Amino acid sequence: MRLAGPLRIVVLVLSVGLTWILVSILFGRPGSGFPRIQQLFASPENSVTAEPRARKYKCGLPQPCPEEHLAFRMVSGAANVIGPKICLEDKMLMSSVKDNVGRGLNVALVNGVSGELIEARAFDMWAGDVNDLLKFIRPLHEGTLVFVASYDDPATKMNEETRKLFSDLGSKNVKDLAFRDSWVFVGAKGVQNKSPFEQVWAGPGPGQRARPSRLHPLRPPSVHATAFPECCPAPCPLGGPGPSPSVQGGP
């Protein structure tokens, strides 16, 4: 019976303490009570959220293209390990996942007005027949866009006619393209000037170490691959009649 008094006091103190905690959680100011418990009762609007991730736009570009522009991103293959990618208007035209890329030159033909894919093929420039590539690009209609991404070796089977055809499509670097260079290029049939959409990383020749780029890349490429995220006005003139398109998009 002597313990009844102290027990009542303990129960009273505990009741007051629990009541104070609940009041602090439900009605208290920020920082009062127990922060971890408050977070359980906090509404989603009042909870602290992490910084939002940077938004990505079509084809993973860091900023959107202007209206009436075609968004594209191209990445050459990395040595003979990682395949190339060609993305246009958030549609993957060629990639290892689509199982339509191969060693050599990966070429996608696109309607320069609508941006629709016409045909995509890979051409082996090490052990294949270069005539297959010539038959593919000789009969192009004016205004057809030509997207090219290399994989492993783009140049061993190239002859003078092949280099001239790509030069006529707007390439300024194809004349110097060599064994295991990494090359991405967008050209068009009927262009009047050289295309601004081209990058090359000069790879090692037979028995050579990697050498610095000798082919005027627009941005510093990685050692094994070149990447090109850009916007092009639609229809994409690539240096044809009218003002030349400006280069936009992030590295």
C-alpha positions in Angstrom: 0.0 0.0 0.0 2.9 2.3 0.6 3.9 2.0 -3.1 0.5 3.2 -4.4 1.4 6.9 -3.9 4.8 6.7 -5.8 3.2 4.6 -8.6 0.5 7.2 -9.1 3.1 9.9 -9.3 5.1 7.9 -11.9 2.0 7.2 -14.0 1.0 10.8 -13.8 4.5 12.0 -14.9 4.5 9.5 -17.8 1.1 10.6 -18.9 2.1 14.2 -18.9 5.3 13.4 -20.8 3.5 11.4 -23.5 0.9 14.1 -23.8 3.6 16.7 -24.3 5.3 14.7 -27.0 2.1 14.2 -29.0 1.2 17.9 -28.7 4.8 18.8 -29.8 4.5 16.5 -32.8 1.0 17.6 -33.9 1.1 21.3 -33.1 4.7 22.1 -32.3 7.0 24.4 -34.3 9.5 23.0 -36.7 12.4 21.5 -34.8 10.4 20.8 -31.6 9.7 17.3 -30.3 11.5 14.4 -31.9 12.5 15.0 -35.5 12.4 11.4 -36.6 8.9 10.9 -35.2 7.8 14.2 -36.7 8.9 13.0 -40.2 6.5 10.1 -39.9 3.6 12.4 -39.2 4.6 15.1 -41.7 2.6 15.6 -44.8 4.2 15.1 -48.3 3.9 18.8 -48.9 6.0 19.6 -45.9 8.5 16.9 -46.3 12.0 17.7 -47.5 12.7 16.3 -51.0 15.9 15.8 -52.8 17.0 18.1 -55.6 15.3 17.1 -58.9 17.5 15.5 -61.5 18.5 17.5 -64.5 15.8 17.0 -67.2 16.7 15.2 -70.4 15.1 16.0 -73.7 14.8 14.1 -77.0 17.7 11.7 -77.5 19.1 12.7 -74.1 20.0 16.2 -75.1 20.6 18.5 -72.2 18.4 21.2 -73.6 15.4 21.2 -76.0 15.8 21.9 -79.7 13.9 25.0 -81.1 10.6 24.4 -82.8 10.9 22.9 -86.3 14.3 21.4 -85.6 15.3 17.8 -85.6 17.0 16.6 -82.4 19.6 13.9 -82.9 22.5 12.2 -81.0 25.2 10.0 -82.5 27.9 8.0 -80.7 30.5 6.0 -82.6 31.5 2.6 -81.4 34.2 2.3 -78.8 37.0 0.3 -80.3 35.4 -3.1 -81.2 33.7 -3.5 -77.8 30.7 -1.1 -77.5 28.5 -0.6 -80.5 27.5 2.8 -82.0 24.1 4.6 -81.5 22.1 6.8 -83.8 19.1 8.5 -82.3 16.8 10.9 -84.1 13.7 12.7 -82.6 13.9 10.4 -79.6 13.8 7.3 -81.8 16.8 4.9 -81.8 17.5 4.3 -85.5 20.6 2.0 -84.9 22.1 0.4 -81.8 23.3 -2.8 -80.4 20.0 -3.3 -78.6 18.2 -3.1 -82.0 20.7 -5.6 -83.3 21.2 -3.6 -86.5 24.8 -2.3 -86.1 28.1 -4.0 -87.2 31.8 -3.5 -87.7 32.6 -0.7 -90.2 30.2 2.0 -91.2 26.6 2.2 -89.8 24.5 4.3 -92.2 20.9 5.5 -91.7 19.1 7.3 -94.5 16.5 9.8 -93.4 13.9 12.0 -95.1 15.3 15.5 -94.6 11.8 17.1 -94.4 9.8 14.6 -92.3 12.6 13.0 -90.3 11.3 9.6 -91.1 13.8 6.7 -91.4 14.2 5.4 -95.0 16.7 2.6 -94.5 19.5 1.6 -92.1 22.4 -0.8 -92.8 25.8 -1.7 -91.6 28.8 -2.2 -94.0 31.9 -4.1 -93.0 34.8 -2.0 -94.0 37.4 -4.6 -93.0 36.4 -7.8 -94.7 33.2 -6.8 -96.6 32.6 -5.6 -100.2 32.8 -1.8 -100.6 30.5 -2.1 -103.6 27.6 -2.9 -101.3 28.2 0.6 -99.7 28.5 2.3 -103.1 25.3 0.8 -104.3 23.6 2.1 -101.2 24.7 5.7 -101.4 25.0 6.3 -105.1 21.3 6.6 -105.9 20.3 8.9 -103.1 17.6 11.5 -103.8 18.4 15.2 -103.2 17.5 16.2 -99.6 18.1 12.8 -98.1 20.0 13.0 -94.8 22.8 10.5 -94.3 23.7 9.6 -90.7 27.0 7.7 -90.3 28.6 6.2 -87.1 31.7 4.1 -87.3 32.4 0.9 -85.3 35.9 -0.5 -85.0 37.3 0.0 -88.6 35.7 2.5 -90.9 38.3 2.9 -93.7 40.3 -0.1 -94.7 38.0 -0.9 -97.7 37.4 2.7 -98.7 38.4 3.6 -102.2 38.6 7.0 -104.0 35.0 6.8 -105.2 33.7 6.1 -101.6 35.6 9.0 -100.2 34.4 11.3 -103.0 30.7 10.3 -102.5 30.9 11.1 -98.8 32.8 14.4 -99.6 30.0 15.3 -101.9 27.5 14.6 -99.0 29.4 17.3 -97.0 32.2 15.5 -95.2 35.5 17.4 -94.9 37.3 14.6 -93.0 36.6 11.5 -95.0 39.6 12.0 -97.3 41.9 11.5 -94.3 39.9 8.7 -92.6 42.1 5.8 -91.6 42.2 2.5 -89.9 40.3 2.4 -86.6 39.4 6.1 -86.6 36.1 6.9 -84.8 33.8 8.9 -87.0 30.3 10.4 -86.8 28.9 12.4 -89.6 25.6 13.8 -90.8 25.5 14.8 -94.5 22.9 15.2 -97.2 22.5 14.8 -100.9 22.8 18.1 -102.8 24.6 20.2 -100.1 26.6 23.2 -101.3 28.9 23.5 -98.3 30.6 21.2 -95.9 28.4 19.8 -93.1 28.9 21.3 -89.6 27.9 17.9 -88.1 31.1 15.9 -88.1 33.6 14.6 -85.6 36.6 12.3 -85.8 38.9 10.8 -83.3 42.1 9.5 -85.0 42.6 6.0 -83.7 45.9 4.0 -83.7 47.0 2.6 -87.0 48.5 -0.9 -87.3 51.3 -1.2 -84.7 50.8 2.3 -83.5 49.6 3.9 -80.2 46.6 6.2 -80.0 47.6 9.6 -81.5 46.0 13.0 -81.0 43.2 13.9 -83.3 44.4 15.4 -86.6 40.9 15.9 -88.1 39.5 19.1 -86.5 36.8 17.7 -84.0 34.2 20.3 -83.1 34.4 19.1 -79.5 37.1 17.1 -77.7 35.9 13.4 -78.2 36.8 10.6 -75.8 39.7 8.3 -76.6 37.6 5.6 -78.2 34.4 7.2 -79.4 32.9 10.4 -80.7 29.5 11.8 -79.7 27.4 14.3 -81.3 24.2 15.7 -79.7 22.7 18.4 -81.9 19.7 20.1 -83.4 19.2 20.7 -87.1 16.4 22.9 -88.7 13.7 20.9 -90.4 14.0 20.6 -93.4 17.6 20.2 -92.6 19.6 21.9 -95.3 23.2 21.2 -94.0 24.6 24.1 -95.8 22.2 24.1 -98.8 20.1 27.1 -99.9 19.4 29.5 -97.0 21.4 30.1 -93.8 23.6 27.4 -92.5 22.1 25.7 -89.4 23.6 26.6 -86.1 25.1 24.0 -83.8 23.0 23.5 -80.7 22.9 21.1 -77.9 25.3 20.1 -75.1 28.5 18.1 -75.2 
